[in-house]
Amino acid sequence: MMSCVQRIAAACLLMATAVCASAQSYPTKPIRLVVGFAPGGATDIVARIWADAASRELGQPVVVDNRAGAGGAIGALAVAKSPADGYTLGLATVGTHAANVACNPKGGYDPVKDFTPISNLARTPNVLVMNMDVPAQNFEDLKTYIARKAPGAVRYATGGTCGVHHLTGALFSSLIGAQLTHVPYRGSGPALTDLIGGQLELFFDSMPGSIQAIQSKRARPVAVAWPTRLATLPEVPTYAELGLGAINDGVWYGLVAPANLPGNIQTKLNAITKKVMSQPDVQARVVQTGSEPVSTTSEEFGGEIKKALDRAKSIVQSQGIKFDQSGS
């Protein structure tokens, strides 16, 4: 007859065996990848590249679930409140895990405590583009155009209130000494459509969302946020070259899961990500969007999230940005 201690030990062994078996068989059903922005934007594009490649490696479909609104917060909150079983993942951005929370600390989730970091996927330049009908060819022309308009008459679009591009737009306005009107959308895809259609003058975006419009000459690039000029747009200066170094940071797109994800599943997803992001076809697709494919350890990605959050809080405080749900 087993003693109490023996029964406890046997139970612990059984549980450990079950966990190991679960990790070895994971995944046994489709995985949901939540994207907090509309289809067609930069975040959605990167998410679908990873989802397609990961589906092949995992042997199960990875289905992208777009939950647009509130600058990505709706999607992030959906991930934070999901079971930590590996079947709900999220595409984290500087917007969802830094800018949004800094701007709206009552949004319902903590970007550090409520998520398990898996890996960064891509680092991406930011870009400022303008409507082709704006009578300006470059940054200096644009400043002159804005100065001749009434305060607030020139509008800039972003993928949502309290997103990273909202913060960039607010800081840009301050740095050039102009009053611009922010027009938030439910993702960068719809915003770009309206920019091309002539409803807006300016659009702050990430390169994957706007690169095709730039290359087809449906939108004119003004500046990029990147350490150096881009090989794909060598004629476009960086913000730093224009004296706007404070907004010369690019963004990233990374993979997260709900907090307390089992370590073995976290490790497996990280290994899969490292594998797929090193595949030539995946890298080529990411590069075509204007991004740089990467993979990191979970610890490294967690550090990037914390760093971005601290920087976003500093911008929000210095610019006095307040949360506003209108149009988000």
Secondary structure, 3 states (H helix, E strand, C coil): CCCHHHHHHHHHHHHHHHHHHHHHHCCCCCEEEEECCCCCCHHHHHHHHHHHHHHHHHCCCEEEEECCCHHHHHHHHHHHCCCCCCCEEEEEEHHHHHHHHHHCCCCCCCCCCCEEEEEEEEEECEEEEEECCCCCCCHHHHHHHHHHCCCCCCEEEECCCCCHHHHHHHHHHHHHCCCCEEEECCCHHHHHHHHHHCCCCEEEEEHHHHHHHHHCCCEEEEEEECCCCECCECCCCECHHHCCHHHCCCEEEEEEEECCCCHHHHHHHHHHHHHHCCCHHHHHHHHHCCCEECCCCHHHHHHHHHHHHHHHHHHHHHHCCCCCCCCC
